[in-house]
Structure formats: structure tokens, C-alpha cells
Amino acid sequence: MLYSPVLYFNSQALQIGNGTWRSYCIRAAQRAGYVTGLDLEKLHLELRAYVSSFSLLIDRFDCKHRSTMSTLEEVVAQSLNGLQVNQQDEVLEDPYRNHLLGEGELHTAWRHGSAPTYEMVNALFEKGRTQEWPKGSLEEVAQNLVKTWEMELSHKTRVSDFKSIDHEKFRISVNGGPKLSAAETLQVGSYNALMATSSFQGDEAKYQAKKETFESSHEIFRSVFPGGFAWEVQAVYSAPPVVVMKYRHWGVMDGGYKGHAATGEVVESIGIVVAKVDENLKILELEVYYDTAAFLAGLTKGPKSDSYGAYRKGVEGCPYSNIGRSQ
């Protein structure tokens, strides 16, 4: 169980209410050069036990503290990268996403300075999924490929670092809308790309992708689904090179949406993805079909505040939050 610690940091000390966290963070601060006398070997031994919970802890702080904490998190990631090169047999990747860790990611440009962690959304996924596919099955391979693509789109800042797609040929379209290239999709972000057709209603639309940025769109759904927004493949209808699959995307609405109160209920979207892949299973094209109106109806089910008024762009959010919540 995580505590709600009070952070105090200066050039001499890092104090956190719980003694275990204080001990660990002091070592991380030493590695960052804030404090002297680091036992590097001991830190390396402890990293694996603490890194996931450490990222969750960072997310508990308000934004003004996260800049300091993100420096420490980056130290953790850098140390883990070193361990991966020297101890490949001991390092475990995320069970549902590739290209997060390992030597191939040593020079990756991460949006928040280091690779994200997915423990929270993985737990939601494992608890709420309707299918558990055999390892190595077409369904599992397709599911993990889409999860990997979403991770790269949300957390890598250079298309050249993406390993799930063909950089030049990749295109994505939603509900028959315009096809976006990899660079265009990276610019607007996954939510704006997937919600673009919801803007057809203009100023009356419940989500207006053209008014949102990459950062504001992610902050909207991070707030709506603080426990994560999970994604699963429910069925696969055809094999490569054209993989047609049915998917489900869901989360618990524990946060408000555009003036509408949180309902505490599961909000989900079910749709179809047509994924065209090459002989190396790199994605060439994604066609996504789903009912955006039905999804937004779930987000606007709660009563709306009289004071909210017209549609407002979401806040940009904190740049130091590094918890993977989607898919």
C-alpha cells in the first residue's frame, strides 16, 4: 500500500514520511548528484523492487513537486538501462508491450524522460478482460502489437524510435475519416486521432479534437480514468497481412468530464480494427471503426455543472507524469 507522503527536498536531504521511501529516494538523489556517498551496487540491487511503485509514488505528488521527482525517476530508468545491457536474463519486459526496455531503447527519446510503467492499467486489464488468449496465439500477438503501438505513440517523441510500424507507409483512419501519417498522428496524439470524427458536430460536439492538443487530450482522459483505460482484443477474424479484430476499450469513470460529474461506472467502447501488416508484423495501416457517440454518452451521463458553460479546451496537465494508463 502506498502512503501519502509529504515531500521536502533541498541540496542536503530528501525526506519522505515513510522510512523505506526516504531511504530509497535518498539513494536515488545521491545518484543524481544531490547527495554524496552512494553505494551504487546496493542501489542496483534495490531498483527492481522499487521502480514500479516509485513511478506510482511520483504520480501522487502535485505538479510543482514532480519536476524534482522526475529527475530521480530518470535516474532510476538510466540505471535500469545499464542493468539491462549487463543482465539481460534478469530483466523482464512489460508482459503486453514490446520495445519499452532493453538495449534497443538506450537512445530512445521518451516524452517524460524515461520509459513509462504500466502496472496500474495492466491490473485493470487483467481484472476486467473478457478473454485470456494463449501465449503466441494470433489474438495475443495482435493485441500486444496494438498495445505496443499505443505505448510508442503516447510516450516516444520521435517516429524514428517507433518499432511497431513502418515509418514511411503507416496510416491511420477512424470511421472512414482522413488518413493520418505517423508524423501527423504523433503531433495530435492518440486520443485526438481516434476522436476526430466526434468533431463533425462542430461547436455542439461533446469532444472537439481540433480544440485539444496532444497534452490536453491525454490529461482529459487521465483525469476521467485515473485507474487506467484498458484495451483488449475480443476476437480475430482474419490472419496477416490483413488482421481484422474486434476490440473493447474500457475504464472506470472516477473523474469528471467537461463539467459532467464522475459516475464511478465502467465506460466502454467496442469496435473493429483492420490492421494491415508487413512480413515482419510492422503496422502499415490501421482502420478503426466504433461508435464515438455511444462512448461519449457514457462520459456525459453524470449531471453537468451549471457553471461549466461552453466547451473548454482541457488543461495541458503536468509534464512530469509518467504512468502509462491507456491500453
C-alpha positions in Angstrom: 0.0 0.0 0.0 1.3 3.5 -0.9 1.3 6.2 1.7 0.5 9.8 1.0 4.0 11.2 1.9 5.0 14.8 2.4 8.0 15.7 0.2 10.7 18.1 1.3 13.8 18.4 -0.9 16.9 20.5 -0.8 20.6 20.1 -1.7 21.2 18.2 1.6 18.3 15.9 2.1 15.2 14.2 0.7 12.6 13.3 3.4 9.5 11.3 2.8 7.1 10.3 5.6 7.6 6.6 5.2 11.1 5.4 6.1 11.5 2.9 3.3 10.7 5.5 0.7 13.0 8.0 2.3 15.9 5.5 2.2 15.3 4.7 -1.4 14.9 8.2 -2.6 18.0 9.4 -0.8 19.9 6.8 -2.8 18.3 8.0 -6.0 19.1 11.6 -5.1 22.7 10.6 -4.4 22.9 9.1 -7.9 21.5 12.3 -9.3 24.4 14.2 -7.6 22.3 15.9 -4.9 23.9 13.9 -2.0 27.3 12.2 -1.8 28.3 8.7 -0.5 26.2 6.5 -2.8 26.6 2.7 -2.7 25.9 2.0 -6.4 25.8 -1.7 -6.0 23.2 -1.6 -3.3 21.1 0.8 -5.3 21.2 -1.5 -8.3 20.0 -4.4 -6.2 17.1 -2.4 -4.9 16.0 -0.8 -8.2 13.9 -3.7 -9.5 12.0 -4.0 -6.2 11.1 -0.3 -6.1 10.9 1.1 -9.6 7.2 0.4 -10.3 6.0 1.7 -7.0 8.3 4.6 -7.3 6.6 5.7 -10.5 3.2 5.4 -8.8 4.5 7.5 -5.9 5.6 10.3 -8.3 2.1 10.4 -9.7 0.7 11.1 -6.2 2.6 14.4 -5.9 1.1 17.6 -7.3 2.8 19.1 -10.3 5.1 21.5 -8.6 6.9 18.6 -6.9 7.1 16.3 -9.9 9.9 18.2 -11.6 12.3 17.2 -8.8 10.8 13.7 -8.6 11.0 13.2 -12.3 14.8 13.8 -12.2 15.0 11.0 -9.7 12.8 8.8 -11.8 15.0 9.4 -14.8 18.0 8.2 -12.7 16.1 5.0 -12.0 15.4 4.5 -15.7 19.0 5.1 -16.7 20.2 2.7 -14.0 17.8 0.1 -15.3 19.0 0.5 -18.8 22.5 -0.2 -17.6 21.3 -3.3 -15.9 19.5 -4.5 -19.0 22.7 -4.4 -21.1 24.7 -6.3 -18.5 22.0 -8.7 -17.1 19.6 -9.4 -20.0 18.4 -12.6 -18.4 17.2 -10.9 -15.3 15.3 -8.0 -16.9 11.6 -8.5 -17.6 9.7 -6.5 -20.2 6.1 -5.5 -19.8 4.0 -8.6 -20.4 1.8 -6.9 -23.0 4.1 -4.4 -24.7 7.4 -4.7 -26.5 10.1 -2.1 -27.1 9.9 -0.5 -23.6 13.2 -1.8 -22.2 16.5 -3.3 -23.4 19.5 -2.3 -25.4 17.3 -1.3 -28.3 15.8 1.6 -26.3 19.0 3.0 -24.9 18.8 6.0 -27.2 15.0 6.4 -27.4 13.6 9.9 -26.8 11.0 9.4 -24.1 8.3 12.1 -23.7 8.8 12.2 -19.9 12.5 11.4 -19.8 12.2 7.7 -19.3 10.1 4.7 -20.2 6.6 4.6 -18.7 5.3 1.9 -16.3 2.0 0.1 -16.9 1.3 -1.7 -13.6 -1.9 0.2 -13.0 -3.6 -0.3 -16.4 -2.2 -3.9 -16.5 -4.0 -4.7 -13.3 -7.3 -3.2 -14.7 -6.8 -5.2 -17.9 -6.2 -8.5 -16.1 -9.2 -7.9 -13.8 -11.7 -6.8 -16.4 -10.7 -8.6 -19.6 -13.2 -10.9 -21.2 -10.7 -13.1 -22.9 -7.3 -14.5 -21.9 -5.5 -15.6 -25.1 -2.9 -18.4 -25.2 0.6 -17.1 -25.4 1.8 -17.0 -29.1 -1.8 -17.1 -30.5 -2.8 -14.8 -33.3 -5.1 -13.0 -30.9 -2.4 -12.4 -28.3 0.1 -11.2 -31.0 -2.4 -8.8 -32.5 -3.4 -7.5 -29.0 0.2 -6.9 -27.9 1.1 -5.2 -31.2 -1.7 -2.6 -30.8 -0.7 -2.1 -27.2 2.9 -1.6 -28.2 1.9 0.9 -30.9 -0.2 2.9 -28.5 2.6 3.0 -26.0 5.1 4.3 -28.6 2.6 6.9 -29.8 1.9 8.1 -26.3 5.4 8.1 -24.9 8.0 8.3 -27.7 8.7 11.7 -29.2 10.4 10.6 -32.4 8.8 8.4 -35.1 12.2 7.1 -35.8 12.1 5.3 -32.4 8.8 3.5 -33.2 9.4 -0.2 -33.8 5.8 -1.3 -34.2 5.2 0.5 -37.6 6.6 1.1 -41.0 7.7 4.8 -40.6 7.0 5.8 -44.1 4.0 3.8 -45.0 2.0 4.0 -41.8 -1.5 5.5 -42.0 -4.4 5.5 -39.6 -8.1 6.4 -40.2 -11.1 6.4 -37.9 -14.7 5.8 -39.2 -13.7 6.4 -42.8 -12.1 9.8 -42.0 -8.9 11.2 -43.3 -5.7 9.0 -43.2 -3.0 10.4 -40.9 0.7 9.6 -41.3 2.9 8.5 -38.4 4.2 12.1 -38.0 0.7 13.6 -38.1 -0.6 11.1 -35.6 2.3 11.8 -33.3 1.6 15.5 -33.5 -2.1 15.3 -32.4 -1.8 12.2 -30.2 -3.8 9.0 -30.0 -7.0 10.5 -28.4 -7.3 13.3 -30.9 -6.7 10.9 -33.8 -9.3 8.4 -32.5 -11.9 11.0 -31.5 -11.5 13.2 -34.7 -14.9 12.2 -36.1 -16.6 13.2 -32.9 -16.0 16.8 -34.0 -18.3 16.6 -37.0 -21.0 18.2 -34.9 -18.9 21.4 -34.7 -19.3 23.5 -31.5 -22.0 21.2 -30.3 -19.7 18.2 -30.2 -19.1 16.6 -26.8 -15.4 16.2 -27.7 -13.7 18.6 -30.1 -10.4 17.2 -31.2 -9.5 20.4 -33.2 -9.5 22.4 -29.9 -7.4 19.9 -28.0 -3.6 19.4 -28.1 -1.7 16.2 -27.5 -1.1 17.2 -23.9 -4.6 18.4 -23.1 -6.3 15.3 -24.6 -4.2 13.0 -22.6 -4.8 15.0 -19.4 -8.6 14.8 -20.1 -8.7 11.0 -20.2 -6.1 10.6 -17.4 -8.4 12.6 -15.2 -11.6 10.7 -16.3 -10.0 7.3 -15.9 -7.4 7.7 -13.1 -7.4 3.9 -12.6 -6.4 3.3 -16.3 -8.1 2.9 -19.7 -7.6 -0.8 -20.7 -7.8 -2.3 -24.2 -8.4 -5.9 -25.2 -8.9 -8.0 -28.4 -12.1 -9.9 -28.1 -11.9 -11.7 -31.5 -9.7 -12.0 -34.6 -11.4 -12.7 -37.9 -8.5 -13.0 -40.3 -4.8 -13.6 -40.3 -1.9 -11.4 -41.7 -1.4 -9.5 -43.8 -4.8 -8.1 -43.1 -5.8 -8.7 -39.5 -9.4 -7.8 -38.7 -10.2 -7.8 -35.0 -12.9 -6.8 -32.5 -11.8 -4.8 -29.6 -13.0 -3.5 -26.3 -11.7 -0.3 -24.6 -12.8 0.4 -21.0 -12.2 2.2 -17.8 -13.9 3.3 -14.5 -15.1 6.9 -14.7 -13.8 8.1 -11.4 -13.2 11.6 -12.7 -15.4 14.2 -14.3 -15.6 15.1 -18.0 -16.2 18.6 -19.4 -18.3 19.7 -16.5 -20.1 16.3 -16.1 -19.8 14.6 -12.7 -18.0 11.3 -12.4 -20.3 8.3 -12.3 -18.0 5.6 -10.8 -19.3 3.3 -13.6 -17.4 1.4 -16.3 -17.5 3.3 -19.6 -16.5 1.2 -22.6 -16.2 1.3 -26.3 -16.4 -1.8 -28.6 -15.2 -1.6 -32.2 -13.4 -3.1 -35.1 -9.8 -2.6 -36.2 -8.5 -3.6 -39.6 -4.7 -3.8 -39.3 -2.5 -4.2 -42.4 0.9 -5.5 -41.5 4.1 -6.5 -43.4 6.0 -9.7 -43.3 7.8 -8.5 -40.1 4.4 -7.7 -38.5 5.1 -4.0 -38.6 1.9 -2.0 -39.0 1.3 -0.4 -42.4 -2.2 0.8 -41.8 -4.9 0.9 -39.1 -8.6 1.4 -39.9 -10.7 1.9 -36.7 -14.5 1.7 -36.6 -16.5 2.4 -33.5 -19.5 4.4 -32.2 -18.0 7.6 -30.8 -21.4 8.9 -29.8 -22.1 5.9 -27.6 -18.7 6.3 -25.9 -19.2 10.0 -25.2 -22.7 9.3 -23.9 -21.1 7.3 -21.1 -18.8 10.2 -20.3 -21.6 12.7 -20.2 -24.1 10.5 -18.2 -23.4 12.3 -15.0 -25.1 15.7 -14.2 -23.4 18.7 -15.7 -22.4 21.7 -13.6 -24.4 24.8 -14.4 -21.2 26.9 -14.2 -19.3 24.9 -16.9 -20.8 26.8 -19.9 -19.5 26.3 -23.4 -16.9 23.7 -24.4 -13.5 24.4 -22.9 -10.1 23.0 -24.0 -8.6 20.7 -21.5 -5.7 21.7 -19.3 -2.2 20.9 -20.5 -1.5 18.8 -17.4 1.7 18.1 -15.6 4.7 17.3 -17.9 6.2 15.0 -15.3 3.5 12.4 -15.1 4.9 9.1 -16.5 2.3 6.4 -15.8 1.0 4.5 -18.8 -2.8 4.4 -18.3 -4.1 3.7 -21.8 -4.5 0.2 -23.3 
